[in-house]
Every structure is written in structure tokens, then in C-alpha cells.
């Protein structure tokens, strides 16, 4: 297991946000701290004028490979490219990546490009022609699919209502209807995590998509930025069923949470920490996380000898 660092960019600034508050209207108002956010506003845990390149230099200094730069909306290209220039081939980049600009970002220094919305339609189908085209352009070994996901309350409510109806009428056939989700599945979300697709993160879908990419990146959107603990069932799913490297992000607040990811993920799931780190205004010391990461790498090397 490895610690994967991050640089999240919004309006050209390095920020840490509450993922579920990110919308198309974030330019209208921004709320700082953890107070309840009004509709149309972005809950920001941290913002700094410190350039993205300084974070990239720090990650390079500490030998942290495979972190990601995420562009949250427009106006972040210059900052992202400065980070990639500082740490060439040490960082992945995502946010608005498609088959027309992927090569440009690789040429700018990204080790991988991260893609979601370009290959997922809202009805849950994969635009296979786009995915194949990206593989042709980038090579499978330089492509990361972002499977950031959420549970859909509307589907959960439908399931609960169906369950209640079934309890009242054992002859009710609704449980055989595919519209009633049989479990509390995680659905891939696109468009800056606003739009639910019909695509579930399952053992089968992980196996299918692994044929076309080098890694998965999975944000647990509903806990992203909240420092409230990880989505244990999601981490367990990824650890047991992902056939390729996968990075989980969302809710991590301590080294105990990192150890929990390690255990539930069978040592197969890497993890990103954002808002909890002191370099992003949190309480968890970045240097302690780096030391923990290096300890994990040493243990792994010893086991392989």
C-alpha cells in the first residue's frame, strides 16, 4: 500500500473542498469552514496562494510517485501544467480530459491522464469508441479511469419502499423488477460529481474496465473533504475485486484510517489524504504520513526478498 498525494485546483488555486458541494454554480459563492452550505455554494476546507508547483516540488523531494492533480472546472490549466513541469512523470492529471487533449497533457509531463465524464454516458453506458480511442492515443499504461462514486438516495428510498410493500403483500412482484436496486450499490458520478450514471462499481465492472486502463482512481464522494472516516464497504470492494492498482480517496483523517484502508483493502488499495493534512490546514502531519508511507515500502521490500 502507498500514500498517493494530491493537488486539487479550483479557479487556479490549490484548495480542499467537500466533494458533495461541487456544482456548476460554484463560481457564484464559496463558503469556508465546515458550516452547512447553502444551495449553489462550494464548501471549502482550505485555500492557499501557495502555488501548485510548490506542492509538486514537495512530493518530488519526498519520493511520492503517482499522486494526482485534479482540475475542478475551468481556469486551472496553467497551475496544473506548472505542477507537471516541476515533477515530470511523477503526477497524474485529471479534469476535462478527452481524446482531443490527452496527448497534450502527457506531453506536458503527466505520467497518466485521468478520465471519467468523457467515457461514461448518463444512462450508464460506456462510450466504448471513446475509450478505445483514448487507449490508442495514450496507451493503456498511461490511462487512469476515475470511478468516483456515490450511493443514490433516490434508489435507496425506492428499495426501502419496495421492501415495505413486500412486507405488506408477499405476492408483490416488484422485487423482480430491475428498477428496484437489489443492493446499496455505488454508482459512478460524472460532471464534477453532480450527475449519477447508471453504471455500478461491481466486481464485474472492475474486471471489464481493467482491460482498458492502468489504474483506477475512486473518490468516495459523500465523505470527500469531511474527515469523517472512510467508506469501509467501498474500500473492501476495491481491495477484493480490483485486478489493477487502485487509489481510494475520501474521509481519511488519521494514520489509523490509513491502517484501516490497508486492512480492508488487503494491502492492495493505495490512499489519498487531503483536508486532514497539515499542509492543507488539517491536524495530521504530512511528515508523519510520509514516514508511514516509507515504512510500508520498506516492509513490502523485505517481504519480497
Backbone torsions as a table, in degrees:
resi	resn	phi	psi	omega
1	UNK	NA	142.9	-179.4
2	UNK	-128.9	153.3	168.2
3	UNK	-87.1	126.5	177.9
4	UNK	-110.5	117.2	-179.1
5	UNK	-76.9	169.7	-178.5
6	UNK	-141.6	157.1	169.5
7	UNK	-135.6	106.4	178.7
8	UNK	-98.3	127.5	-175.1
9	UNK	-115.2	132.9	176.8
10	UNK	-140.6	121.2	-176.0
11	UNK	55.0	35.9	176.3
12	UNK	82.3	-4.7	179.9
13	UNK	-102.7	149.9	168.5
14	UNK	-74.9	124.2	-178.6
15	UNK	-139.0	163.4	167.1
16	UNK	-126.2	126.1	-173.2
17	UNK	-123.0	167.6	168.6
18	UNK	-88.2	112.6	-168.6
19	UNK	-55.8	-37.2	-175.3
20	UNK	-72.6	-8.6	-179.7
21	UNK	-98.8	2.0	-178.5
22	UNK	-78.7	121.1	-179.9
23	UNK	-137.2	176.9	176.5
24	UNK	-68.6	-17.1	-174.8
25	UNK	-99.1	16.3	-173.6
26	UNK	-63.5	-19.3	-179.9
27	UNK	-69.7	-18.3	-174.1
28	UNK	-75.0	-36.8	-178.0
29	UNK	-160.3	143.5	179.0
30	UNK	-130.2	128.7	-178.9
31	UNK	-110.1	127.3	179.6
32	UNK	-100.6	153.9	-175.3
33	UNK	84.5	-170.9	-171.5
34	UNK	-102.1	18.8	179.1
35	UNK	-70.4	162.3	179.6
36	UNK	-61.5	134.8	-174.8
37	UNK	-98.8	135.0	177.6
38	UNK	-76.3	161.1	-178.6
39	UNK	-57.2	136.1	176.3
40	UNK	85.9	1.9	-179.5
41	UNK	-112.8	158.5	-178.6
42	UNK	-105.1	125.5	176.8
43	UNK	-86.2	110.6	-175.3
44	UNK	-107.7	120.8	177.3
45	UNK	-79.9	-28.6	-172.5
46	UNK	-159.3	139.1	173.0
47	UNK	-146.2	145.1	-176.8
48	UNK	-145.8	154.6	172.0
49	UNK	-89.1	-2.8	175.9
50	UNK	-63.2	126.0	-173.4
51	UNK	-68.8	153.7	178.9
52	UNK	-58.5	-32.4	-178.4
53	UNK	-63.3	-29.9	178.5
54	UNK	-69.0	-38.1	175.5
55	UNK	-65.7	-41.7	178.5
56	UNK	-61.2	-40.5	178.4
57	UNK	-63.6	-38.5	178.7
58	UNK	-65.1	-43.9	179.5
59	UNK	-65.8	-38.4	177.8
60	UNK	-63.5	-45.3	179.5
61	UNK	-57.4	-38.5	-174.9
62	UNK	-92.8	6.3	174.8
63	UNK	68.0	30.2	179.7
64	UNK	-91.5	112.7	-174.4
65	UNK	-108.2	144.3	172.2
66	UNK	88.5	15.7	172.9
67	UNK	-72.3	173.4	-176.7
68	UNK	-128.3	144.1	171.0
69	UNK	-105.7	119.2	-178.5
70	UNK	-114.2	124.2	177.3
71	UNK	-93.6	109.8	-177.7
72	UNK	-91.9	82.4	-178.8
73	UNK	93.2	-175.3	-176.2
74	UNK	-75.9	167.0	175.1
75	UNK	86.4	14.6	-176.0
76	UNK	-116.5	0.7	-171.8
77	UNK	-63.3	-43.9	-177.8
78	UNK	-63.0	-45.0	179.6
79	UNK	-64.1	-40.7	179.8
80	UNK	-63.7	-43.9	-178.7
81	UNK	-67.1	-31.9	177.3
82	UNK	-66.1	-37.7	177.8
83	UNK	-66.4	-43.3	-179.8
84	UNK	-65.8	-36.6	178.3
85	UNK	-66.0	-36.2	-179.9
86	UNK	-70.2	-36.8	-176.7
87	UNK	-130.2	69.0	-176.6
88	UNK	-62.8	133.6	179.7
89	UNK	65.3	10.8	177.0
90	UNK	-102.2	-11.5	-175.9
91	UNK	-131.8	147.3	170.9
92	UNK	-94.6	161.5	179.4
93	UNK	-135.8	140.5	178.7
94	UNK	-146.1	163.2	-179.5
95	UNK	115.3	99.0	179.8
96	UNK	76.5	18.1	-179.8
97	UNK	-79.9	134.9	176.8
98	UNK	-147.2	-174.0	-174.4
99	UNK	-73.0	-10.3	178.9
100	UNK	-91.0	-20.6	-177.2
101	UNK	-123.1	-3.5	-176.4
102	UNK	-58.2	-45.1	-179.0
103	UNK	-62.3	-37.3	178.5
104	UNK	-59.6	-41.6	-178.9
105	UNK	-72.3	-34.5	174.7
106	UNK	-65.6	-41.3	177.9
107	UNK	-65.8	-26.6	179.6
108	UNK	-77.6	-7.4	175.2
109	UNK	121.6	-1.8	178.7
110	UNK	-69.3	139.9	174.9
111	UNK	-75.7	-33.7	179.1
112	UNK	-144.1	156.3	167.4
113	UNK	-107.3	143.4	-176.6
114	UNK	-109.3	129.1	-172.3
115	UNK	-131.9	138.2	171.3
116	UNK	-133.1	-76.7	-168.6
117	UNK	-57.1	-31.7	-176.5
118	UNK	-64.9	-26.8	-175.6
119	UNK	-110.7	-7.2	179.0
120	UNK	-111.4	126.3	172.3
121	UNK	-87.4	159.3	-176.9
122	UNK	-65.3	-24.2	-179.3
123	UNK	-85.6	7.9	173.7
124	UNK	94.2	-5.4	178.5
125	UNK	-83.0	149.2	175.8
126	UNK	-92.7	133.1	172.7
127	UNK	-75.8	85.2	-173.4
128	UNK	-61.7	-34.8	-179.6
129	UNK	-64.8	-34.7	177.3
130	UNK	-70.8	-41.3	179.8
131	UNK	-64.0	-45.0	178.7
132	UNK	-62.8	-39.8	178.7
133	UNK	-62.6	-41.5	177.6
134	UNK	-63.1	-40.2	177.5
135	UNK	-62.8	-40.2	178.3
136	UNK	-63.1	-39.0	-176.8
137	UNK	-76.8	-46.9	-171.2
138	UNK	-95.4	-30.9	-165.8
139	UNK	87.3	138.5	179.4
140	UNK	-52.4	-35.4	-174.3
141	UNK	-72.9	-6.5	178.6
142	UNK	-119.7	18.0	-176.9
143	UNK	-118.7	130.9	174.4
144	UNK	-118.0	130.7	174.2
145	UNK	-97.7	126.4	178.4
146	UNK	-88.6	111.8	179.3
147	UNK	-106.5	35.7	178.4
148	UNK	-55.3	138.4	-164.2
149	UNK	-149.0	164.2	178.8
150	UNK	-145.6	157.8	165.6
151	UNK	-85.8	140.6	-174.8
152	UNK	-94.4	112.2	-179.2
153	UNK	-57.6	-34.1	-179.0
154	UNK	-65.4	-37.1	177.3
155	UNK	-71.7	-37.4	178.6
156	UNK	-65.4	-39.7	177.6
157	UNK	-64.6	-40.1	178.9
158	UNK	-63.1	-41.2	178.5
159	UNK	-62.4	-44.7	-179.1
160	UNK	-63.7	-41.0	179.1
161	UNK	-64.5	-40.4	179.0
162	UNK	-64.3	-40.5	179.1
163	UNK	-62.4	-40.4	179.0
164	UNK	-65.2	-41.3	179.0
165	UNK	-63.9	-37.4	-179.7
166	UNK	-67.4	-37.3	177.7
167	UNK	-61.8	-34.0	-178.4
168	UNK	-83.0	-20.4	-176.1
169	UNK	-147.1	99.9	-176.2
170	UNK	-66.0	-13.5	179.8
171	UNK	-89.1	0.1	-178.1
172	UNK	-64.0	128.4	-176.6
173	UNK	-94.7	5.0	-172.5
174	UNK	-63.7	-25.6	-178.3
175	UNK	-65.0	-17.7	178.8
176	UNK	-88.8	-2.8	-178.8
177	UNK	-86.0	126.0	-177.0
178	UNK	-64.8	-18.0	178.3
179	UNK	-65.5	-23.1	178.6
180	UNK	-93.2	105.1	-173.4
181	UNK	-59.5	126.4	-175.1
182	UNK	-74.4	-14.2	179.0
183	UNK	-148.0	174.3	179.9
184	UNK	-85.4	72.1	-172.9
185	UNK	-75.8	156.0	170.9
186	UNK	-93.9	131.5	-179.2
187	UNK	-111.8	135.9	176.2
188	UNK	-61.5	135.2	177.7
189	UNK	-117.0	144.4	-176.2
190	UNK	-126.8	-175.4	177.7
191	UNK	54.2	60.9	-178.4
192	UNK	55.2	39.1	172.5
193	UNK	70.7	17.0	-179.6
194	UNK	-88.2	-34.0	-167.4
195	UNK	-105.9	121.3	173.9
196	UNK	-76.4	128.2	167.6
197	UNK	-90.8	-179.4	174.9
198	UNK	-97.7	10.9	-174.0
199	UNK	-92.2	118.0	-178.5
200	UNK	-89.1	145.6	170.0
201	UNK	-85.8	106.1	-175.9
202	UNK	-134.5	167.7	174.6
203	UNK	-55.4	-39.0	-177.9
204	UNK	-69.0	-43.1	-178.0
205	UNK	-69.8	-35.4	176.4
206	UNK	-62.6	-42.5	179.2
207	UNK	-65.4	-41.4	-179.2
208	UNK	-63.2	-49.8	-174.2
209	UNK	-72.9	-24.6	-179.5
210	UNK	-62.0	-18.3	178.6
211	UNK	-69.8	-16.8	-170.3
212	UNK	-116.7	2.0	-176.8
213	UNK	-147.7	168.0	-178.0
214	UNK	-90.3	-32.3	-177.4
215	UNK	-149.7	165.5	167.8
216	UNK	-114.0	146.2	168.2
217	UNK	-119.9	127.0	-175.3
218	UNK	-130.5	110.0	170.9
219	UNK	-90.2	128.8	168.1
220	UNK	-80.6	90.4	-164.9
221	UNK	-59.0	-39.4	-173.9
222	UNK	-71.7	-12.6	174.5
223	UNK	-116.1	-0.9	-178.8
224	UNK	-60.7	122.7	178.0
225	UNK	82.9	-1.1	-174.9
226	UNK	-97.0	-11.0	179.6
227	UNK	49.8	46.4	-174.7
228	UNK	-116.2	11.7	-177.1
229	UNK	100.3	162.8	-173.1
230	UNK	-84.7	165.4	170.9
231	UNK	-86.0	95.9	-170.3
232	UNK	-63.7	-39.9	-178.6
233	UNK	-67.2	-34.6	178.4
234	UNK	-68.7	-45.3	178.7
235	UNK	-60.8	-40.9	178.6
236	UNK	-63.0	-42.3	178.0
237	UNK	-59.9	-47.1	-178.8
238	UNK	-65.5	-42.8	-178.0
239	UNK	-65.3	-34.3	-177.2
240	UNK	-84.0	-31.3	-166.7
241	UNK	-120.6	-11.8	179.8
242	UNK	-75.7	122.1	-179.2
243	UNK	-84.3	-3.5	179.9
244	UNK	-130.7	167.7	178.9
245	UNK	-55.4	142.2	-178.7
246	UNK	-141.3	139.7	176.9
247	UNK	-114.8	128.7	177.5
248	UNK	-103.5	139.5	174.4
249	UNK	-135.5	139.2	175.3
250	UNK	139.5	111.6	169.8
251	UNK	85.7	-4.5	-176.1
252	UNK	-70.0	130.3	-173.7
253	UNK	-129.7	-6.7	-173.7
254	UNK	-159.3	168.2	174.0
255	UNK	-67.8	-26.7	174.0
256	UNK	-62.1	-38.7	176.5
257	UNK	-65.5	-37.2	176.4
258	UNK	-63.4	-41.2	177.1
259	UNK	-64.4	-34.8	178.1
260	UNK	-67.6	-41.2	175.1
261	UNK	-60.5	-42.9	179.6
262	UNK	-59.4	-44.5	-177.2
263	UNK	-72.2	-51.0	-177.5
264	UNK	-68.1	-30.4	-179.7
265	UNK	-89.0	9.4	178.6
266	UNK	55.6	32.4	-179.8
267	UNK	64.1	16.1	-177.7
268	UNK	-107.1	-6.3	-175.4
269	UNK	-111.2	119.2	172.8
270	UNK	-78.8	165.8	-174.6
271	UNK	-142.0	147.5	176.4
272	UNK	-112.3	139.1	173.4
273	UNK	-118.1	133.3	179.7
274	UNK	-117.2	-94.2	-171.0
275	UNK	-57.7	-26.1	-177.0
276	UNK	-73.6	-19.6	-176.3
277	UNK	-74.0	145.5	179.6
278	UNK	-66.2	-25.5	176.8
279	UNK	-73.0	-9.2	173.8
280	UNK	-119.1	24.1	175.3
281	UNK	89.3	2.6	-177.7
282	UNK	-92.5	-169.6	-175.5
283	UNK	-99.6	-20.1	-177.0
284	UNK	-80.3	124.5	-174.9
285	UNK	-73.3	125.5	177.8
286	UNK	-55.9	-43.2	-178.4
287	UNK	-62.6	-33.5	177.3
288	UNK	-67.7	-37.6	178.9
289	UNK	-68.2	-41.3	177.2
290	UNK	-61.4	-42.4	178.4
291	UNK	-63.3	-41.2	177.3
292	UNK	-61.9	-44.5	179.1
293	UNK	-58.5	-46.4	-178.5
294	UNK	-66.0	-34.1	176.2
295	UNK	-64.1	-40.9	178.3
296	UNK	-62.6	-41.0	-179.3
297	UNK	-66.4	-38.6	177.9
298	UNK	-64.9	-42.4	178.8
299	UNK	-62.8	-40.3	179.8
300	UNK	-65.6	-41.3	178.8
301	UNK	-63.9	-39.7	179.1
302	UNK	-65.2	-37.8	179.7
303	UNK	-68.2	-29.0	-178.2
304	UNK	-82.0	-15.5	-178.4
305	UNK	-78.9	NA	NA
